[in-house]
Structure formats: C-alpha cells, structure tokens
Amino acid sequence: MTDSLRPLLFLDVDGPLIPFGPTWTGRRPGRAARPAPGTGNPLLARVEPADGPRLAALPCDLVWATTWQADANEAVAPLLGLPELPVVDIPEPDGADGPGGLHWKTPLLVDWAAGRPFAWVDDEITAADRAWVAAHHPARALLHRVDPGRGLTDADFAALDAWLRAG
C-alpha cells in the first residue's frame, strides 16, 4: 500500500541491489561472506541485507521497477527484510531504447507515478531519461544512476535521503 502524499521510490534490482557487470568489485567492504540462498540464483548472494532497513527508513513508498516483476517480492524482498512491495508492470523489454536513447522504463514509470513526486534508482539512467521526465512529469523527480559494479552505496543513500526530505 502506498501513501499518495509521500514520494515514490522506484527500485531496480540488477545493478542497484545485485551488483554486477564489468566494474563489479566483489563483496562490499565489511560484508561477511555468505553462501548463495537456496533459490538456485547465485546472483542473490550479492544482495546486501543491510540495504533493506536503509531503504525502509527512507521517507517514501518503495515500488519495484524491475524485470524481476513479482519475483522481486519472492526472492529479493525477504533477503532485505522488506514486506511485499507494489510492482510496476514492466513488459518484457525488446532490448531497444526509445528515440534519443530514452530508456524503455521511463514512460512506464512516469505513467505509474501519476503526477506524484518520485525517485528512480537504476543503473541505466541517462540524460535522455532526465530530459524526458522533466518535460513529461509535473512533479519533482530524481533519476539516480547507481554504479552497477558497486550497487547502492552510502553516498547513494545520502543523496536519496536528502532529496526525499527536501520535498
């Protein structure tokens, strides 16, 4: 359930919550090694459980915006200690971005927000997305790009918290 007065925080999984890619540096500093959960997906071992309470403490309504769809509630949310979250219905991407490099998620998220302020955490956000949101969304919006090789960091949480509280 969401509160129509609070901003939304759209969360991608791959990159922000599951670091990967050519810049992935392995475990975050101070994180203890642990085996992959018994889900059959070894990438879930990269989820940082401490991110869950930090996300839950942000003054916003959390929403999955990921191709994981409802699987994010089944596989990722329990690792983070999060309750079931709303899910943006994201059709299977065809791999093609829109005109000018617009990410295929961008119009979907603006529609889902329905005029509410929102922050979007993803590793594929570009200047084209920021420009499109500025032109098509009437409320405040923060499109926050996360380094997919590091996932969410202290600096990312600080930036999100500051923006959400500045409302």
C-alpha positions in Angstrom: 0.0 0.0 0.0 1.2 3.5 -0.8 0.5 6.9 0.7 -0.4 9.3 -2.0 1.3 12.2 -0.1 4.7 10.6 0.0 7.1 10.4 -2.9 7.6 7.0 -4.6 11.0 5.3 -4.9 11.2 3.0 -7.9 13.7 0.3 -7.4 15.6 -1.7 -10.0 17.2 -4.9 -8.8 20.0 -5.7 -11.2 22.8 -3.2 -10.6 21.5 -1.3 -7.6 20.6 -4.3 -5.3 22.6 -7.0 -7.2 25.9 -5.5 -8.2 27.3 -7.0 -11.4 29.0 -6.2 -14.7 32.5 -5.2 -15.8 33.1 -2.9 -12.8 31.8 -5.3 -10.1 34.5 -5.4 -7.4 33.1 -8.3 -5.4 31.8 -8.0 -1.8 31.3 -4.6 -0.3 33.8 -3.6 2.4 32.9 -5.1 5.8 30.4 -7.6 4.4 30.8 -11.1 5.6 30.9 -13.9 3.0 27.7 -16.0 2.9 26.6 -18.7 0.6 24.0 -18.1 -2.1 20.5 -18.6 -1.0 18.8 -21.9 -1.9 16.8 -20.3 -4.7 19.1 -21.5 -7.5 20.1 -18.0 -8.5 23.7 -17.4 -7.3 23.4 -13.7 -8.0 21.2 -13.3 -5.0 24.3 -13.8 -2.8 25.3 -10.3 -3.9 22.2 -8.7 -2.2 23.3 -6.7 0.8 20.8 -7.4 3.6 21.6 -4.1 5.4 20.2 -2.3 2.4 16.7 -3.3 3.4 16.4 -1.4 6.6 18.1 1.6 5.0 15.5 1.6 2.2 12.6 1.1 4.6 13.8 4.1 6.6 13.6 6.5 3.7 10.6 8.8 3.7 8.9 7.3 0.6 6.8 4.5 -0.7 9.0 1.7 -2.2 7.9 0.2 -5.5 9.7 -2.5 -7.6 10.6 -1.2 -11.1 12.4 -4.3 -12.4 12.1 -7.0 -14.9 12.1 -9.3 -11.9 8.5 -8.3 -11.6 6.7 -10.1 -8.7 9.7 -12.4 -8.3 11.4 -9.4 -6.6 8.9 -9.9 -3.8 9.5 -13.6 -3.6 13.3 -13.7 -4.0 14.8 -10.3 -3.1 12.4 -8.7 -0.6 13.0 -11.5 2.0 16.7 -11.1 1.7 16.3 -7.4 2.5 13.7 -7.9 5.2 11.2 -5.9 3.2 7.5 -6.6 3.0 5.8 -7.3 -0.3 6.0 -4.1 -2.4 3.9 -2.9 -5.3 5.3 -3.8 -8.7 5.3 -1.7 -11.8 4.0 -4.0 -14.6 7.0 -4.0 -17.0 6.6 -5.9 -20.2 9.5 -8.0 -21.4 11.9 -5.5 -23.0 12.7 -5.9 -26.6 16.2 -4.6 -26.0 15.6 -1.4 -27.9 15.6 2.0 -26.2 13.3 4.7 -27.4 14.2 7.8 -29.5 17.3 9.6 -28.5 18.3 6.8 -26.1 15.3 7.1 -23.9 15.2 4.0 -21.6 12.1 1.9 -22.2 11.1 2.0 -18.5 11.0 5.8 -18.4 7.5 6.4 -19.8 6.1 3.5 -17.8 7.4 5.0 -14.5 6.0 8.4 -15.3 2.6 6.9 -16.0 2.7 4.8 -12.9 3.7 7.8 -10.7 0.5 9.6 -12.0 1.8 13.0 -11.0 3.4 12.0 -7.7 6.9 13.0 -6.9 9.3 10.1 -7.4 12.9 9.0 -7.3 14.1 6.2 -9.6 17.2 4.1 -8.7 18.6 2.3 -11.7 22.0 1.6 -13.3 20.8 2.5 -16.9 19.5 6.1 -16.4 20.9 8.7 -18.9 20.5 12.4 -19.7 17.8 11.4 -22.2 15.7 10.0 -19.4 16.2 13.0 -17.2 15.2 15.4 -20.0 12.1 13.3 -20.9 10.9 13.2 -17.3 11.4 16.9 -16.9 9.3 17.5 -20.0 6.5 15.0 -19.2 6.2 14.8 -15.4 4.6 17.6 -13.4 6.1 16.8 -10.0 9.6 16.6 -8.6 11.6 13.7 -9.8 15.1 12.4 -9.1 16.6 9.9 -11.5 19.5 8.5 -9.6 22.0 6.3 -11.5 23.8 3.7 -9.5 27.2 2.2 -10.5 26.2 -1.5 -11.3 29.7 -2.6 -10.2 29.1 -1.3 -6.7 25.4 -1.3 -6.1 23.8 1.1 -3.6 26.5 2.9 -1.6 26.4 5.2 1.4 26.6 8.1 -1.0 23.6 6.9 -2.9 21.6 6.5 0.3 22.6 10.0 1.4 21.6 11.5 -1.9 18.2 9.8 -1.9 17.5 10.7 1.7 18.4 14.4 1.1 16.3 14.6 -2.0 13.3 12.9 -0.4 13.4 15.1 2.7 13.8 18.3 0.7 10.3 17.8 -0.7 
